[in-house]
Amino acid sequence: MPEGNISYDKVPTGINILVVEDEIVIARDIESKLKKIGYKVPAIAASGEEAIKLAGEVQPTLILMDIMLEGKMDGVEAAGQIDKLYGIPIIYLTAHSDLDTLTRAKITEPFGYILKPFSQRDLLVTIGMALYKHRMEAKQKIVNTVLRVFLEPVDINAKLEKTLRLLVSIPRLFLQTKGTIYLVDDNQPGMLVARAAIGSPVCQTVPFGQCLCGHAASDDTIVFADRIDKRHELHQDGMPHGHYCAPIKANNRVVGVINTYVMEGYKRDASDEVVLRTVGDIIANYLLASGTVK
């Protein structure tokens, strides 16, 4: 398909890409290609040292890093430091294929390579694959970390808050650090009560069958919304957003709900739901083992 006919309708919004390239003409060409696709370029770095500094300042979604940079620090060394400091996914740009350089680059575990010269299609495909891989890896790490959280000697509310903060850190999924974990009220079986919350305002109680969280509980299913709709009966926030509301089940009954916010227009993803169900199972197993629910 010709470059001009490429459809970028499915390119996610809000992707910020830091370009690290010491040849300004090439850097501007890369910037132009990225913007045509729909990505944002908050900055361009011309050296490894500048790349590390800007990575911390702008916190890009992804970095395109030229392997061969002028100066004391090449792209491979800069990438290694950025990974240790910030964990930002990096794609290498290279016109070189010598074994020593590629061996050093491989050790830093990049999320892809693009060989110069390249097209918009090359950028689109490689960046898309890198973002997907990064997100899948982040989800698995979060599940593993949640497992460790529930072994810590802290109370249930602290465990739930830590779990919520881990969930909302998944790259490119959640709108902001905002969400709630509800548990069923011991004295009112049909009422959800907020036990951990990030951000405000928060619905402190939600009846089964009301709003998205209530329907997730009463219908025993994950409820998804890609925007504010008529199901948002208890809506308190004018900012555009959507939701995943996932039931927490123990002994074949709903004992809580995980409520997270997603970007407006976000496409439902089965892998997101796997993570939410897995985390819900971890919470449920703890509640059963601790005697919190029976």
Contacts in CASP RR format, 6 or more apart in sequence:
PFRMAT RR
TARGET T0000
AUTHOR 0000-0000-0000
METHOD contacts of the structure
MODEL  1
MPEGNISYDKVPTGINILVVEDEIVIARDIESKLKKIGYKVPAIAASGEE
AIKLAGEVQPTLILMDIMLEGKMDGVEAAGQIDKLYGIPIIYLTAHSDLD
TLTRAKITEPFGYILKPFSQRDLLVTIGMALYKHRMEAKQKIVNTVLRVF
LEPVDINAKLEKTLRLLVSIPRLFLQTKGTIYLVDDNQPGMLVARAAIGS
PVCQTVPFGQCLCGHAASDDTIVFADRIDKRHELHQDGMPHGHYCAPIKA
NNRVVGVINTYVMEGYKRDASDEVVLRTVGDIIANYLLASGTVK
1 121 0 8 1.000
3 119 0 8 1.000
3 120 0 8 1.000
3 121 0 8 1.000
6 120 0 8 1.000
6 121 0 8 1.000
6 124 0 8 1.000
8 36 0 8 1.000
8 37 0 8 1.000
8 38 0 8 1.000
8 124 0 8 1.000
11 37 0 8 1.000
11 38 0 8 1.000
11 39 0 8 1.000
11 124 0 8 1.000
12 131 0 8 1.000
12 172 0 8 1.000
13 38 0 8 1.000
13 263 0 8 1.000
14 39 0 8 1.000
14 40 0 8 1.000
14 61 0 8 1.000
15 38 0 8 1.000
15 39 0 8 1.000
15 40 0 8 1.000
15 61 0 8 1.000
15 62 0 8 1.000
15 127 0 8 1.000
15 131 0 8 1.000
15 172 0 8 1.000
16 39 0 8 1.000
16 40 0 8 1.000
16 41 0 8 1.000
16 42 0 8 1.000
16 58 0 8 1.000
16 59 0 8 1.000
16 60 0 8 1.000
16 61 0 8 1.000
16 62 0 8 1.000
17 34 0 8 1.000
17 39 0 8 1.000
17 40 0 8 1.000
17 41 0 8 1.000
17 60 0 8 1.000
17 61 0 8 1.000
17 62 0 8 1.000
17 63 0 8 1.000
17 64 0 8 1.000
17 127 0 8 1.000
18 41 0 8 1.000
18 42 0 8 1.000
18 43 0 8 1.000
18 44 0 8 1.000
18 45 0 8 1.000
18 51 0 8 1.000
18 54 0 8 1.000
18 55 0 8 1.000
18 58 0 8 1.000
18 60 0 8 1.000
18 62 0 8 1.000
18 63 0 8 1.000
18 64 0 8 1.000
18 88 0 8 1.000
19 27 0 8 1.000
19 30 0 8 1.000
19 31 0 8 1.000
19 34 0 8 1.000
19 41 0 8 1.000
19 43 0 8 1.000
19 44 0 8 1.000
19 45 0 8 1.000
19 63 0 8 1.000
19 64 0 8 1.000
20 44 0 8 1.000
20 45 0 8 1.000
20 46 0 8 1.000
20 48 0 8 1.000
20 50 0 8 1.000
20 51 0 8 1.000
20 63 0 8 1.000
20 64 0 8 1.000
20 65 0 8 1.000
20 66 0 8 1.000
20 69 0 8 1.000
20 75 0 8 1.000
20 78 0 8 1.000
21 27 0 8 1.000
21 30 0 8 1.000
21 44 0 8 1.000
21 45 0 8 1.000
21 46 0 8 1.000
21 64 0 8 1.000
21 66 0 8 1.000
21 93 0 8 1.000
22 46 0 8 1.000
22 47 0 8 1.000
22 66 0 8 1.000
22 69 0 8 1.000
22 70 0 8 1.000
24 44 0 8 1.000
24 46 0 8 1.000
26 116 0 8 1.000
27 44 0 8 1.000
27 46 0 8 1.000
28 44 0 8 1.000
30 64 0 8 1.000
30 93 0 8 1.000
30 123 0 8 1.000
31 41 0 8 1.000
31 44 0 8 1.000
33 119 0 8 1.000
33 120 0 8 1.000
33 123 0 8 1.000
34 40 0 8 1.000
34 41 0 8 1.000
34 123 0 8 1.000
35 41 0 8 1.000
36 120 0 8 1.000
37 120 0 8 1.000
37 123 0 8 1.000
37 124 0 8 1.000
39 127 0 8 1.000
42 58 0 8 1.000
42 60 0 8 1.000
43 54 0 8 1.000
43 57 0 8 1.000
43 58 0 8 1.000
43 60 0 8 1.000
45 51 0 8 1.000
45 53 0 8 1.000
45 54 0 8 1.000
46 69 0 8 1.000
46 70 0 8 1.000
47 69 0 8 1.000
47 70 0 8 1.000
47 71 0 8 1.000
47 73 0 8 1.000
48 69 0 8 1.000
48 71 0 8 1.000
48 73 0 8 1.000
48 74 0 8 1.000
48 75 0 8 1.000
48 77 0 8 1.000
48 78 0 8 1.000
49 72 0 8 1.000
49 73 0 8 1.000
49 78 0 8 1.000
51 63 0 8 1.000
51 65 0 8 1.000
51 75 0 8 1.000
51 78 0 8 1.000
51 82 0 8 1.000
52 78 0 8 1.000
52 81 0 8 1.000
52 82 0 8 1.000
52 85 0 8 1.000
55 63 0 8 1.000
55 82 0 8 1.000
55 85 0 8 1.000
55 86 0 8 1.000
55 88 0 8 1.000
56 85 0 8 1.000
56 86 0 8 1.000
59 86 0 8 1.000
59 88 0 8 1.000
60 88 0 8 1.000
61 88 0 8 1.000
61 89 0 8 1.000
61 131 0 8 1.000
61 171 0 8 1.000
61 172 0 8 1.000
62 88 0 8 1.000
62 89 0 8 1.000
62 90 0 8 1.000
62 91 0 8 1.000
62 111 0 8 1.000
62 127 0 8 1.000
62 130 0 8 1.000
62 131 0 8 1.000
62 134 0 8 1.000
63 79 0 8 1.000
63 82 0 8 1.000
63 88 0 8 1.000
63 89 0 8 1.000
63 90 0 8 1.000
63 91 0 8 1.000
64 90 0 8 1.000
64 91 0 8 1.000
64 93 0 8 1.000
64 114 0 8 1.000
65 75 0 8 1.000
65 78 0 8 1.000
65 79 0 8 1.000
65 90 0 8 1.000
65 91 0 8 1.000
65 92 0 8 1.000
65 93 0 8 1.000
65 110 0 8 1.000
66 75 0 8 1.000
66 92 0 8 1.000
66 93 0 8 1.000
66 94 0 8 1.000
67 74 0 8 1.000
67 75 0 8 1.000
67 76 0 8 1.000
67 92 0 8 1.000
67 93 0 8 1.000
67 94 0 8 1.000
67 96 0 8 1.000
67 101 0 8 1.000
67 105 0 8 1.000
68 74 0 8 1.000
68 75 0 8 1.000
68 94 0 8 1.000
68 95 0 8 1.000
68 96 0 8 1.000
68 101 0 8 1.000
69 75 0 8 1.000
69 78 0 8 1.000
75 92 0 8 1.000
76 92 0 8 1.000
76 101 0 8 1.000
76 104 0 8 1.000
76 105 0 8 1.000
76 108 0 8 1.000
79 90 0 8 1.000
79 92 0 8 1.000
79 105 0 8 1.000
79 108 0 8 1.000
79 110 0 8 1.000
80 108 0 8 1.000
82 88 0 8 1.000
82 90 0 8 1.000
83 90 0 8 1.000
83 108 0 8 1.000
83 109 0 8 1.000
89 111 0 8 1.000
89 130 0 8 1.000
89 131 0 8 1.000
89 133 0 8 1.000
89 134 0 8 1.000
90 108 0 8 1.000
90 110 0 8 1.000
90 111 0 8 1.000
91 110 0 8 1.000
91 111 0 8 1.000
91 112 0 8 1.000
91 113 0 8 1.000
91 114 0 8 1.000
91 126 0 8 1.000
91 127 0 8 1.000
91 130 0 8 1.000
92 105 0 8 1.000
92 110 0 8 1.000
92 112 0 8 1.000
92 113 0 8 1.000
92 114 0 8 1.000
93 114 0 8 1.000
93 116 0 8 1.000
93 118 0 8 1.000
94 101 0 8 1.000
94 102 0 8 1.000
94 105 0 8 1.000
94 113 0 8 1.000
94 114 0 8 1.000
94 115 0 8 1.000
94 116 0 8 1.000
95 115 0 8 1.000
95 116 0 8 1.000
97 115 0 8 1.000
105 113 0 8 1.000
111 129 0 8 1.000
111 130 0 8 1.000
111 133 0 8 1.000
111 134 0 8 1.000
112 126 0 8 1.000
112 129 0 8 1.000
112 130 0 8 1.000
113 126 0 8 1.000
114 122 0 8 1.000
114 123 0 8 1.000
114 126 0 8 1.000
131 171 0 8 1.000
131 172 0 8 1.000
134 171 0 8 1.000
135 170 0 8 1.000
135 171 0 8 1.000
135 172 0 8 1.000
135 173 0 8 1.000
136 271 0 8 1.000
138 169 0 8 1.000
138 170 0 8 1.000
138 171 0 8 1.000
139 170 0 8 1.000
139 271 0 8 1.000
139 272 0 8 1.000
139 275 0 8 1.000
142 166 0 8 1.000
142 167 0 8 1.000
142 169 0 8 1.000
142 170 0 8 1.000
142 275 0 8 1.000
142 279 0 8 1.000
143 275 0 8 1.000
143 278 0 8 1.000
143 279 0 8 1.000
143 282 0 8 1.000
145 166 0 8 1.000
146 163 0 8 1.000
146 166 0 8 1.000
146 279 0 8 1.000
146 282 0 8 1.000
147 282 0 8 1.000
149 159 0 8 1.000
149 162 0 8 1.000
149 163 0 8 1.000
149 166 0 8 1.000
150 159 0 8 1.000
150 163 0 8 1.000
150 282 0 8 1.000
150 283 0 8 1.000
150 285 0 8 1.000
150 286 0 8 1.000
152 158 0 8 1.000
152 159 0 8 1.000
152 162 0 8 1.000
154 162 0 8 1.000
156 195 0 8 1.000
156 286 0 8 1.000
156 287 0 8 1.000
156 290 0 8 1.000
156 292 0 8 1.000
157 195 0 8 1.000
157 196 0 8 1.000
159 286 0 8 1.000
160 181 0 8 1.000
160 195 0 8 1.000
160 196 0 8 1.000
160 283 0 8 1.000
161 181 0 8 1.000
161 196 0 8 1.000
161 197 0 8 1.000
161 198 0 8 1.000
163 181 0 8 1.000
163 196 0 8 1.000
163 279 0 8 1.000
163 282 0 8 1.000
163 283 0 8 1.000
164 179 0 8 1.000
164 180 0 8 1.000
164 181 0 8 1.000
164 196 0 8 1.000
164 197 0 8 1.000
164 198 0 8 1.000
164 258 0 8 1.000
165 177 0 8 1.000
165 198 0 8 1.000
167 174 0 8 1.000
167 258 0 8 1.000
167 260 0 8 1.000
167 275 0 8 1.000
167 276 0 8 1.000
167 279 0 8 1.000
168 174 0 8 1.000
168 176 0 8 1.000
168 177 0 8 1.000
168 178 0 8 1.000
168 179 0 8 1.000
168 198 0 8 1.000
168 260 0 8 1.000
168 261 0 8 1.000
169 177 0 8 1.000
170 272 0 8 1.000
170 275 0 8 1.000
173 260 0 8 1.000
173 262 0 8 1.000
173 266 0 8 1.000
173 272 0 8 1.000
174 260 0 8 1.000
174 261 0 8 1.000
174 262 0 8 1.000
174 263 0 8 1.000
175 239 0 8 1.000
175 241 0 8 1.000
175 242 0 8 1.000
175 261 0 8 1.000
175 262 0 8 1.000
175 263 0 8 1.000
175 264 0 8 1.000
176 261 0 8 1.000
177 198 0 8 1.000
177 199 0 8 1.000
178 198 0 8 1.000
178 199 0 8 1.000
178 260 0 8 1.000
178 261 0 8 1.000
179 197 0 8 1.000
179 198 0 8 1.000
179 199 0 8 1.000
179 202 0 8 1.000
179 259 0 8 1.000
179 260 0 8 1.000
179 261 0 8 1.000
180 194 0 8 1.000
180 196 0 8 1.000
180 197 0 8 1.000
180 198 0 8 1.000
180 202 0 8 1.000
180 203 0 8 1.000
180 213 0 8 1.000
180 259 0 8 1.000
181 194 0 8 1.000
181 195 0 8 1.000
181 196 0 8 1.000
181 197 0 8 1.000
181 248 0 8 1.000
181 256 0 8 1.000
181 257 0 8 1.000
181 258 0 8 1.000
181 259 0 8 1.000
181 283 0 8 1.000
182 192 0 8 1.000
182 193 0 8 1.000
182 194 0 8 1.000
182 195 0 8 1.000
182 206 0 8 1.000
182 213 0 8 1.000
182 217 0 8 1.000
182 256 0 8 1.000
182 257 0 8 1.000
182 258 0 8 1.000
182 259 0 8 1.000
183 192 0 8 1.000
183 193 0 8 1.000
183 195 0 8 1.000
183 248 0 8 1.000
183 255 0 8 1.000
183 256 0 8 1.000
183 287 0 8 1.000
184 190 0 8 1.000
184 191 0 8 1.000
184 192 0 8 1.000
184 193 0 8 1.000
184 217 0 8 1.000
184 254 0 8 1.000
184 255 0 8 1.000
184 256 0 8 1.000
184 293 0 8 1.000
185 191 0 8 1.000
185 192 0 8 1.000
185 193 0 8 1.000
185 205 0 8 1.000
190 207 0 8 1.000
190 208 0 8 1.000
190 217 0 8 1.000
191 205 0 8 1.000
191 206 0 8 1.000
191 207 0 8 1.000
191 208 0 8 1.000
192 205 0 8 1.000
192 206 0 8 1.000
192 207 0 8 1.000
192 208 0 8 1.000
192 213 0 8 1.000
192 214 0 8 1.000
192 217 0 8 1.000
192 256 0 8 1.000
192 257 0 8 1.000
193 204 0 8 1.000
193 205 0 8 1.000
194 202 0 8 1.000
194 203 0 8 1.000
194 204 0 8 1.000
194 205 0 8 1.000
201 236 0 8 1.000
201 237 0 8 1.000
203 211 0 8 1.000
203 213 0 8 1.000
203 234 0 8 1.000
203 236 0 8 1.000
206 213 0 8 1.000
206 214 0 8 1.000
206 217 0 8 1.000
206 234 0 8 1.000
206 257 0 8 1.000
207 214 0 8 1.000
208 214 0 8 1.000
208 217 0 8 1.000
208 218 0 8 1.000
209 215 0 8 1.000
209 217 0 8 1.000
209 218 0 8 1.000
209 219 0 8 1.000
210 233 0 8 1.000
210 234 0 8 1.000
211 231 0 8 1.000
211 232 0 8 1.000
211 233 0 8 1.000
211 234 0 8 1.000
211 235 0 8 1.000
212 223 0 8 1.000
212 225 0 8 1.000
212 231 0 8 1.000
212 232 0 8 1.000
212 243 0 8 1.000
212 245 0 8 1.000
212 259 0 8 1.000
213 223 0 8 1.000
213 245 0 8 1.000
213 257 0 8 1.000
213 259 0 8 1.000
214 245 0 8 1.000
214 257 0 8 1.000
215 223 0 8 1.000
215 231 0 8 1.000
215 245 0 8 1.000
216 222 0 8 1.000
216 223 0 8 1.000
216 245 0 8 1.000
216 246 0 8 1.000
216 247 0 8 1.000
216 257 0 8 1.000
217 247 0 8 1.000
217 254 0 8 1.000
217 256 0 8 1.000
217 257 0 8 1.000
218 254 0 8 1.000
220 247 0 8 1.000
220 249 0 8 1.000
220 254 0 8 1.000
221 247 0 8 1.000
222 244 0 8 1.000
222 245 0 8 1.000
222 246 0 8 1.000
222 247 0 8 1.000
222 273 0 8 1.000
222 276 0 8 1.000
222 277 0 8 1.000
223 231 0 8 1.000
223 243 0 8 1.000
223 244 0 8 1.000
223 245 0 8 1.000
224 243 0 8 1.000
224 244 0 8 1.000
224 245 0 8 1.000
224 268 0 8 1.000
225 231 0 8 1.000
225 232 0 8 1.000
225 242 0 8 1.000
225 243 0 8 1.000
226 242 0 8 1.000
226 262 0 8 1.000
226 264 0 8 1.000
226 265 0 8 1.000
226 266 0 8 1.000
226 267 0 8 1.000
226 268 0 8 1.000
227 240 0 8 1.000
227 241 0 8 1.000
227 242 0 8 1.000
227 264 0 8 1.000
227 265 0 8 1.000
228 235 0 8 1.000
228 238 0 8 1.000
228 240 0 8 1.000
228 241 0 8 1.000
228 242 0 8 1.000
228 264 0 8 1.000
240 264 0 8 1.000
241 261 0 8 1.000
241 262 0 8 1.000
241 263 0 8 1.000
241 264 0 8 1.000
242 261 0 8 1.000
242 262 0 8 1.000
242 263 0 8 1.000
242 264 0 8 1.000
242 265 0 8 1.000
242 266 0 8 1.000
243 259 0 8 1.000
243 260 0 8 1.000
243 261 0 8 1.000
243 262 0 8 1.000
244 258 0 8 1.000
244 259 0 8 1.000
244 260 0 8 1.000
244 262 0 8 1.000
244 272 0 8 1.000
244 273 0 8 1.000
244 276 0 8 1.000
245 257 0 8 1.000
245 258 0 8 1.000
245 259 0 8 1.000
245 260 0 8 1.000
246 257 0 8 1.000
246 258 0 8 1.000
246 273 0 8 1.000
246 276 0 8 1.000
246 277 0 8 1.000
246 280 0 8 1.000
247 254 0 8 1.000
247 256 0 8 1.000
247 257 0 8 1.000
248 254 0 8 1.000
248 255 0 8 1.000
248 256 0 8 1.000
248 257 0 8 1.000
248 258 0 8 1.000
248 280 0 8 1.000
248 283 0 8 1.000
248 284 0 8 1.000
248 287 0 8 1.000
249 255 0 8 1.000
249 280 0 8 1.000
249 281 0 8 1.000
249 284 0 8 1.000
250 284 0 8 1.000
250 285 0 8 1.000
250 287 0 8 1.000
250 288 0 8 1.000
250 293 0 8 1.000
251 288 0 8 1.000
251 293 0 8 1.000
251 294 0 8 1.000
255 284 0 8 1.000
255 287 0 8 1.000
255 293 0 8 1.000
258 276 0 8 1.000
258 279 0 8 1.000
258 280 0 8 1.000
258 283 0 8 1.000
260 276 0 8 1.000
284 293 0 8 1.000
286 292 0 8 1.000
287 293 0 8 1.000
288 294 0 8 1.000
END
